[in-house]
Amino acid sequence: MKKIIITYLFLFCSVIFAQESQNRSYNFDTYKLLEIKNYGNNSFYKSHQFSNSKDTTYVLELKYGKDKNEATLFIEKEKPEIIKFDLNFNYSELDDLNELNNSKLYTDIIRKNKQTRSKDFVEEMRFENDTIDNQVIVHLKQFKNNKKKKIINEHYYFLSNKNNDLKIDTRKNAVVNYLIEKYDLKIVKGLKLDRIMHLYEGKLFLDTYFQKYEKIDFLFNFKIEEVNPKPFEINFITQ
């Protein structure tokens, strides 16, 4: 019996070690630069995001703030994962991603939603064609039910063709396509998303400016150096 227990423990430890030393590869074909003001915690940061337009289940973010820099790979699947890296450089080119190290894998993910969506929610849409600034402003407001007493989500979307040389990425297509398909809002066809304002309880909570979009081709290879069993909490805002 003792030999069986020892053998089991050895196999268990071998599995854990294999998890910690596993190799990972992610292909990125889209890069975007965002500037984000979070009024919830009074912070401002720049966000470099790397994604795959053909596989939207993962995105790598390098976030530079006043007091802290963070590098996080978000993996959205049946059981979400998050991988944190040490970020001790200022990003300037794709090869800089190879400098990310000390990877920690988190598998127990807890989402802390500031805004949620009820299955019975009712949505209202209004828009303004701003001919002075050559942009379309769309106001989406979601209520908990058809009584329209409780607002659960509220966003302003600013769209234009000011950066017409930039290609539209999956996320922007999703917003534009949603407005066209649900509301027949053809005025936004071909426009690009410049800004999103997120409101929470009637107040501006998050203000996002889209600064740059580029098509890239980069294969990100690294090894998991540590598996952290502790729960990892993230804020998630419905857009």
Phi, psi and omega in degrees: 000318181297321179295323180296316180296317180296318179298318179298314180298321179296315179295320180298314180295326179294321179295315179300316180297320179296322178297317185290332185257009184293148177270145178232149176219133178223133181260131179244133176236000181224133176237137175218148179245127180237148170245126190233130174249118179257107181280347178293321178238014177055053181233154177229135180207159174258139184236117174263120185239135182237126185217176179238117183293340180265347179217098186271016183276357179213151176207138177256131180235130169254117186244124182246115179243182182291319186252342185208142173249143183222144173235122186221134173254115180265127181238112184260109176212192183305318172241100186301152176229156173225135177240122179259143177234158169285134180238103184233033177214161174266124184291135176221334180208163187302322181298343177298334181298335178291348179275351177293133183215183179054053184287133179237123181265128175245128182245349178258088187261129177243122180269128176252095185279124171284328180228137181232168182233123177281150179293340179257019185296152177239135185244141174241143179231134171226151179218159179228130176267099183276098183282345178285311179264006178052056178212160175248130180249120182249131179247114177251130180229127181246133180250156182298322178206186185286357174286339176056042178260327183245119177276126180254336177212142178209126183221149168245130178246130179250119184235143179200180173243031181297323179253062188291343180279350181268141180280146179280131180268179186301317183296316180294320176300322181298317180294310181298314181297323179298315181294323180288314185289320184275324187243002182055038183274077186289345180296339182268357182299128180084355180275162182243150182278119181260330188201146171230130174250121179259125177253142177228119184055042175080000182242149179295120182255317183219132181236116186244127177248129179267114188261326187206142173227134178218144171274130184228174175214099185216131176256116184263110180249137176198173180241138175291121183263339181205139173252117183260117183281352183288147177298144179238121182262135176227148174273136181229125182245123178294130180246000000 
